[in-house]
């Protein structure tokens, strides 16, 4: 996980912006259940009356309330109101401006009026218990004080204050035992009747409240949608940018690899790491920014809201979290091992596919198609079975999670219904609790889903990080020197070389000098170290002992770019790039002229077959040079080195695919063109190096002899054996006799 965040570190500012937007989105999402509760509780059940105190009330109704309020509290209430004689059908008290904004003051007034509103509602009802109470009150007064139009409130007003206070206290004790929700409902019923008494349209009040609250919900939903789109855009941008940067870093790192690193990381593995692994990281980056960061914000916000809605049912959330955690633990135990091997199976499939595609001609030639099909099928089946196992685990998780969510919803409804029946909560509160609970569970569910994906992405991040943090064996010096002005003299000074991790040296104490204007040839049996030796010059590997100098300067003291800028290298296997013939020839000299290109093609004996093509030098070259023959590929590779016009030419067995006539003609033209350059040729054929100025004979990594062709025939048994295997006895005898005759003179 740490490596994933390390890859996202460059985008810290954008990620911080995403977190801010996620908080806004969570605010919008978490506010909606509260408004749903308000619509049910206030809009439907309370008729749109959302205050616990009357905003306006007739003087008559206020006087009725004051029957149950002490003189001190009456003064407190009246200080918050002002008289209005014009607006309503009867004289009224209207709440002063700004009172509703003063929460402390409204709570105080509400505490004073809540019981009186409950009592007025009770005395106004026609229930049997209320009727018995009012009859007793009427009976307590003398008959001469009673009249037909007297109400219970008139009777209460005529009662002595002490008697009335005692009765209020007795009734108040019973009211205190009632749930708070019942007091709220009673207050709402009273306020609705009080507003009707003033001639106000209570239906309009309800409709207005519903429209206002619904409008707020729509605005929050729209805001949440917009913020969600912004977060999605930013998360996708960070994910795509992270993938782009990682691909760039991996590519630059791989380009810097020496042959030693390519021995450690296979080509198939590097391709998988650059594509599939980075894609996994990119996908998880988006998921982390879009879901993982959002889930805890949503979860904590949901818990906060739940504890402010109904604490008595909060244990249900704990139960849901425990059940989800149990499911996730089971999935982790079962699926985790499979994630760890999934990427290795992708590597294996890529390796097999690449081998089959590149080796298709050989497979067809040996009729092994059936065997290769079986090999591919096995790699494909292994990957498919592992993917199926993981996907089945995921398909098991989702229905299980949905079952838990639905079971929790039923449990909330059952517990909440009992609470509503007992008057401990309202319907809207239960609905809000269900929504908050689902939001909390969904937050945990999102984290669980990511945690299932995380192991595979973590493996991918580790594999990519292995490439990025790998130690490159070939490095530029911290304080590089520059090659001296010279013509390109190459000197091997007691050079030994051992491959990384090998137990023995491949090259032992090699010393020779390749001079400008001369051709130095290297020959030896297969595995003698010829290619290894010339690979030390461009620093594809570094020497283990000794040193290699160019014009007297150790090549390890200069930058790789400056060193390789002096070289024209033609590898053993000709490599062409997709493009045109012209782009391939001028690959090392992109600013070269057309004359330079045509001259290089002429020297490399490639002009003839190029000019036969309809588009000549603009003819297309397919990937890997698949649309040209092996000989043509070698000649174009040679032309590419010639067009660069370097000080030093290195030909690593680059004439093997040429016929004898083309070989002779090319070497003759090359000799004329490279009269001032150092030429080093690795060859298997004696005919290629016959006229070299010096020939170095290698045998098991050691110099068996140095000299001209004729000198080595006489003095080097290893060279003689190679020559005897390629030349006729007549040619050998002629070369030896010429040497003796020249020696006799």
N, C-alpha and C positions, 0 to 999 in steps of 0.2 A: 504493500500500500504506500510505503514511503517513497518508492521509486516512481509510482504514478503521480504523486504530488510534486515530486522533483521535476518531472516532465512538464507539469502545469505551472511551475513557479514563474516563468517569464510573463504570465498573463495574470499576475496577482491583482492588478488594478481592475481588470475586467471581471475577475471572479468576485472581488469585493462589491462591484456594481451589481452583479448577479444576486449576491446575498441580500443586498438592499431591496432589489425588486422582489425577491422571494419572500421577504418579510411583508412587503406590501401585498403580495398575492395571498399569503397566509392570513393577513388581516381581513382581506375581502372575503376569503372562503370561510373564515371562522366567524365573521359577522352575520352571515346569512342565516344560520340556525337561530340566532337571537331574534332576528326580525321575523322569522317563521313563528317563533314562540309568541312574539308580540301580536302578530296578526290573529293567532288563535285565541290567546288570552285576552288581549285588549280589544282587538278589532271585532272579534265575533262575540266572545263571552261578556266583555265589558262595554260593548256598544261604541267602541272608539274613544272611551273616556280614559285617558292615560295619566290623570293626576289623582292623588289621594285626597286632595282638598278641593272644594268648589272654587272655580275661577270666577263665577258670579252666582249669586243666590238671593232669593227674595228676602225682604226683611222679616216676613212672617216665618219663613222656613228657618232663618237664622235664630229667631227668637225661640223656636221650638228646640233647636240644638242647645241654646243657652240654658234651657231648663235643667240640663245635665252637666253644666259647666260652672265652675266656681267663678266668682267675680274677678278674681285676679287673672284667671285664664281667659275670661271674656275680654278683658282689656288687651291682652296679648293678641288675641285673634282680631279684634276690631282695629288694632294698629296696622294690620296688614291690608285692610279694605278701605274703600272710599264709597260714599253713597252716590247712586245714579238714579235720578228720577225721570229721565227722558227716554232712555234707550229701550226699556222693556215695558211690558204691559202693566207691571206693578213696580213699586219702588224696590230697589235692589242694592246689594252690596257687591262691588266689583273689586277684584284683587288688584292691588297697585302694581304699576309697571316695575319689573325687575325682581319681584318677589319669587317667581318661579325659578329664577336663576340662582337664588340664594338657597342652596340645598339644606343648609343647617336650619334656616328659618322655616322652610316648608315642612321639614321633618318634625319640628316642634309643634307647628300648627296641626299637622296630621295626627300627632300623638294626642293632642287635646281633643280633636273632633272625631277621631275614629270610633270611640265607644259611643259618643252621643249619636252619631249617624247610624250605628248598629241598633241602638235603643229606639231611635225614631222609626227605623225600618220595622223593628219588631212590633212596636206599639201600633204601627200603621197596618200591619198584616191582619188577616181575618182568621188566623189559626186558632185552634181550640184552646191551646195554652194561653195565648194572648188574650182571648175573650174572657177567660176566667179571671185573669189578672185585672183587666179593665173593669169588669163587673164589681170586683172587690173594692177597687178604688172609688167607683161611683157610690158604692154602699157606705163607704167610710165618711161621706159628706152628708150634712143635713139636707133634707128634701127641699127646704125652701131656697137652698143655694143652687139647686139644679134646674136646668131648663132643657127643652127638647133638642135644641140645636147645639148643645155643648159637646165638645170632643174630649177625648182622653187627655189631650194636651192642655185643654182649659182646666180640667180637673187637677192635672199635675201642677199647673200654675197657681191654683188656689190652695194646694196643700202647704202646710208649714215647711219651711226650708229644711229643718232638721229631719222631718219625716221623709221628705223627698230625697235628701242626701243619703239617708239610711237605706232607702229602697234602691237608689242608684248603686250604692256600694254592694248590696247583695247581688243585684243583677250583674254588676261589673265583675264580681268574682267568677261568675259562671262564664262571662264573656272571655275572661283571661284564659280559661281552659280551652277555648276554641282555637283551632289552627289559624295561623296568620292569613292563609288564603281565604278562609271564610269571612274574616273581617274585611279583606279587600273586596270580595264579591258583594258583601253587604253595603260597603261604602259606594261601590259602583251603582248598585241598585238605587241607593238613596240619591246620588248625584243625578242619575238619569231622570228621576221623578222631579227633583228640584229644578232641573233645566226645563222640563216640560211645563212646570208651574210658571216659569218665566216666559213661556211661549216660544222657546227655542226649538228648532227642528233637530231632534236627536238622530233621525235617520241621516241627515246631512252631515252631522258630526261623525257618525260611523263611516259613511262613504268617504269623507275627506281623509279620515285617519287611514283607511285601507289604501286609498290612492297614494297618500304620502309615503306610507311604509312600503307599499309595492314599488313605488318609484325609486326609493332608496335601494331596495333589493336589486332592481334592474340596473341601477347605476353601479352597485358593487359588483354584480355579475359581469357587466361590461368592462369595468375597471380590472377585475381579475383576469378576464379574457385577454385584454390588451397587454397587461403585465406578463401574463403567461406567454404570449407571443414574443414579447421582447426578450424574456428569459430564454425561450427556445432558440431565438435567433442568436443571442450572445453565446449560449452554451454550444450551439452547433459551430459557431465561428471559432470558439476556443478549441473545440474538439478537432475541427478541420485544420486549424493552424498548428495544433500540437502534432497531429499526424504528418503535416507537411514538414514541420521543422525536424521531426524525428527521422523522416525519410531522407531529408537533406543531410542531417548529421551522420546517419548510418552510411549514406552514399560517400560522403567526404572521408569518413573513417576507413571505409573499405578501399577507396581509391588510394589511401596512404598505406594500405597493408603491404608488407613484404611477402615473399613466397612462404615464409614461415607461418604467417597468420592464416594464409589460405590452406596450409596443411592442417591447421587447428579447426577452422570453420569450413565445412563443405559448401560448395556453391549452392546446392539445394537448400541447405539450412539458411544461408544468407538471404536467399530469395524469399523463404518463408518468413524470416525475421523482418525483412523489408516490406512485406505485403501483409500477410495474414496477422502476424503478431502486432504490427503497428495499427492495423485495422481494429483489432480487439481493444487496444489501448484507446484508440480514438472513440470507439463506441462507448466504452466505460466512462471516458472523460465526460461525454455528453450526459450519460446517465447519472454520474456523480453530481454534476452541476445542476441537472434538471430535477433529480429525485432525492439523492442521498442528502444533499444540503437542505432540501425542502422538507424532508420527512421529520427530522428533529424539531424544526421550527413549528411545523404543523402539530406534531405530537405534544410538545410542551405547551403550545397555545391551546390545544384541545383540552389538556389536563387542567390548565388554568381556568378555562371556561366552564368545564364540568364541575369543578369545586365551587364555582360561583352559581351554578344552576341547582344542583342537588347533591350534597355530599353523601347522603344516606345510601345512594346507589353506586358510589365510586368503586366499591369492591368488585363490581361486575367488570370494570375495565381491567383490574388486576387479574381476574380470572381469564379474560380474553388474552392478555399478554402472555400469561403462563402457558396457555394452550398453544398459541402460535409459536412460542419459543420451543416447546416440545416437538412440534412438527418440524421446525427448522433444524433442530439438533439431529433428528432422525435422518433428514435429507443430507445433512453435512456428513454424517458418518457413512452413509451409503454412497453418495455421489462424489465426495471430495477426492478420493484416490483416482477416479476416472479423469477428473479435470487435469491432474498433474501429468497424465500421459497423453492427453489429447493432442497437444502441440507437437510432441515427438512423433505421433502417428501422421500428422500433417506433413512433417519433415520427410518421413519415410515415403509417403505417397508421392511427394514432389520429386524425391530422389529417383524412385522407380520410373515415374513418368518421364523425367528428363533423360535417364539412361536409355529408355526404350526409343524415345523420339530421336535422340542423337545417334543411336546405334542401329537405326532401322535397316540400312543397307546390309549390315553384317547379319542381323537377325534373319532377314530374308534369304541371304546367301546360304546360311546354315540351316534354314528351315526350322527355326526354333520359335516360331510365332506362338505355338501352343503353350510352350513353357513360359514365355514372357506374358501371355495372357493370364496364365494361372498366377504368376508372380504379382501382376497388377491387381488381379481380382482379390488376392489375399490381402494386399496392402489396403485396397479399397474397402473390403469387408471389415477389416480391423477398425478402420476409422469410422465406418458407417455404424457398426455395432456399438462402439463407444458413444457416438453422437446420439444414437437411439436410446441408449441407457440413460444418458443425461436428460434428453428431452422427455422421456417417460417419467423421470423423477420430477421434472418441472410440471408435467401434466397432472401428476398426482398431487402436487402442492396446491395448485389453483383451486380444484374442487374442494379440497380439505379446508383451505382458507375460507372459501365461500360458505361452506357448511358451518364453520365457527362463527362467521359474521352473522349468518341468518339465525343461528341458535342464540347468539347474544342478543339480537334484536327481539326475539320472542321472549327471552328472559327479562329484558328491560320493560317490554309491554306488560308482562305479567306482574312484575314488582311495581311498576308505575301505576297500573290499574288499581292495585290495592291501595297505593298511596293516594290516588285521586278519590277513591271510594271513602277513605278515611279523612278526606279534606286536607291532607298534608301537602299536596302539590296539585298543579293545574295541568290540563291536557297539553297545552303548549310547551310547558316545561319538560314533559315526558318526550314530546316530539324533538325538542332541541337536544335533550340528553341522548336520544338515539342517534341524531346526526353527529353530535360531537364524538360519541363513542365510535361511530363508523369512520370518522376522520382520523381518530387516534389509531384504530386498528389498521386503516389503510396506510398510515404513516409507517407502522411497524411492518406491514406487508411489503411496502416499497423497499424498506431496508433489507428485509429478508430476501426479496427477489434479487437485489443487487449483490447481497452476500453470496448468493448461489453463483452469480456470474463472476464475482470477484476473483476466485481462485484461478480461473483460466486467464483472466487479464493480468493477474499478478505474475503468473508463469511467463506470459508474453512480455511483461515489463522487465522481468529478470533477464530474459533471453536477449532483448534489445539492449539492455544495460550492459550485458556481457560484451557485446560488440563495441559499444561506446567507451567502455572503461578498459577494454583490452589494451595491454601494453604493446606498442608497436616496436618491433626489434630494430627497425631502421629509422633513425631520427636525425634531423638536421642539428648541427652543433649550435650551442647557445650564442657563440661569437664566431660566425662563419668567416672563413678566409675566401679569397678569390683565386681562381686558376691563373697562373702566370701566363704572360703572353708567350705563346709557343705554337708549334705546329701539331701538337698532339702526340707526343712520345709517351707510350704506356710502358710502365715498368712493374713487374711482379718481383717483390723483394722478400724471399723466404716465406711465401704465403702458404698457410695451412688452413683447412676449413673442415668444420664438423657441423652437420645438420643439428638443429635444436633438439635436444633429447636423445641424440644418438650416442653410442658408446665409443665409436671409432671415427677417426678423421677420414673424410672422403678424398681430400687433397693433402699431400705431404710435401712441405718444403719446396714450393714451386718458385723458381727464379728465372726470369727472362726479360728481354726488352724488345718491344715492338716499336720500330722507328717510323717516322713519317716518310712517305714515298716508297715504303717497302710493304710487301705482303707477308704477314705472319700466319702460317697455317697450323692448325691443331688437329692431330689425328690420333686415333687409338681404338681399341676394341670397344664393343658396347659395354657401358657401365664403368668406363675408365675415368670419367669425370670431366669430359670435354665441355659439355653444356654448362655444368656447374661452374667451371673455371671462368667462362665468358660471362656468366650471370653475376659474377662478383664485380665486374667492371661497372655496370650501371647501378650497382648496390641493390640488386634484388635480394642478395644476402650480403652480410658483412663478413670479412675474413675473421677467422678465429685467432690466427697468429700471423705475424708479418704485416706487410702493408702493400697497397697498390697505389702508385703515383701516376699522375698525368702532368707532364712537363715539370716534374720534380715535386709536385704538391700532393700530399696524401688526400685521396678522394673523400675520406671521412671528415676532412676539415672544411669542405665546401658544401653548399646546399645541394640537395638532390636535383633541384630544378636546374641549377647552373651546370652541374655535372652532366646530366642527361641532355642538356642543350648542346653539348659538344659531340654527342653520339648519334650515329645513324644505325639503328638496331633492326636486324631482320631475324625474327624468331624461327625456330625449327619448323613450327607449323604456321603457315601464312594465315594471318588474321585480317579480314576486311570488314568494313563497317557499312551498314545500309546507307545508301546515298548514290552518288555517281562515281564513275571512274575518276573524273577530275578531282572530286572531293577526297577520294582515297589517296591519290598520288600526292596531293598538296596537303595531306593531313598534318604533317610535321612542319609545313611552311605555308600557312594559309594565305600569306600575303605574296606568295610567289607568282611570277608572271606566267602567261601561257607558254612562252618560249621555254622557261625553266621546266614546266610540266612535260612538254613534248620532248625536250632533250632527255629528261629522266626516263621517259617511256622508251625512247630510242635506244639508250644505253642498256636498259633492262630487257631489250628485245621484245617489248610488249606493244610497240607502235603498230606492228603488222596486224595483229588480231584486233586491236582497238579500232583501227581505221576501216576494218571490214564491217564493223557494226553500223547500222543505219544512223545512229546519233553520235557515233564516235566517242569522244570523251564525255559527252553528256549522257551516255548509256547508264541505265540504272544497275546498281549492285544490290542484290537482295541481302537479307540478314545473314551474316557469316560468310558471304560470298558464295552462296549455294548455286548461283546461276553461272559460275565460271569453273573451269577445270582446275585440277590441282597445280598444274604447271603454270597456267595463267595467273592463278592466285599468288604463286611464288614470285612471278615476274612483276606483278603489281606491287607486292610487298617490297621487292628490291627497288623498284622505281620510286616508291615512297621514301626510302632511305636516301636515295641519290638526290631527289628533289630538295631535301633538307640541306644538302651541301655541308655536312659536318666535318670536323677535323678527324674523327675516328669512325671507321666503318666496322661493324661487327656482324658477321654472317654466320648464324648458328645452323650449319647444315642446310643452307637455304637454296642449294642447287640440286637437291636429291630428286625432285620431280621433273627436272629438265632432261630432255634427250641430249645425247652426246654432242650433236652438232650445235644446238642452241647453247649448251653449256660452254663450249669452246668460244663461240662468237661473243657470248655475254662476258666471259672473263677477259677476252681481248679488249672489248670496248670499255669494260670497267677499269682495266689497267691504265688505259689512256686517260680516263676521266678522273681517276683518283691518284694522279701522279704526285700530288703534294699531300696526300692524306695517309693516315695510318690505317691499314686494312688488316683485320683479323678474321680468319675464315676457319670455322669448324667444319670438317668434312669427313665423310666415310669413304669417298672414292679417291683413289690415288690420282686419277686423271684430273680432278678438280684442283689439286694442290701441287701438281707436277712442277710447275715453274715458279713456285713461291720462293721468296728470298730467304725465308727460314721456316723450317718445319719443326714443330714441337711434338714429340711422340710421348703419349701418356700410356702408362701401364699400371692399372690398379691405383690410380691417383698419384703416381710418381712420374717424374720426368725420366723417360728411358733413353732419350736422345734429343739433341738439337742440332740442326744443320740443314743443308740443301738435300734435295732428293737423291742426288748421286752420292753425297757424303753419307747419308743415313743407310743407303743400300749396303755400303761397305762396312760401316761402323756400328750399326744398330740392328741387332737380331730381331727385335720386336717389329721394327719397321719393315725389315726384309720379309718377315712372315706375312705381314699385311699385304705388301706388294706382290708377293708370290701367289697370294690368294686371288688377286685381281688382274695381274698382268701375265702375259704368256712368257714361256721360257725364253723365247727369242727376244722379247722386249726387255726382259731382265738382263739378259746377256749383253744386249746392245748398250744399255745404260751403264753397266759395269765396265765394259770395254772402253766406252767413251771416257769414263772417269780415269781408267788406267792410262789411256793414250794422253789425256790432258796432263796427268801426273808425270808421264815420261818426258813430255816436252819441257 
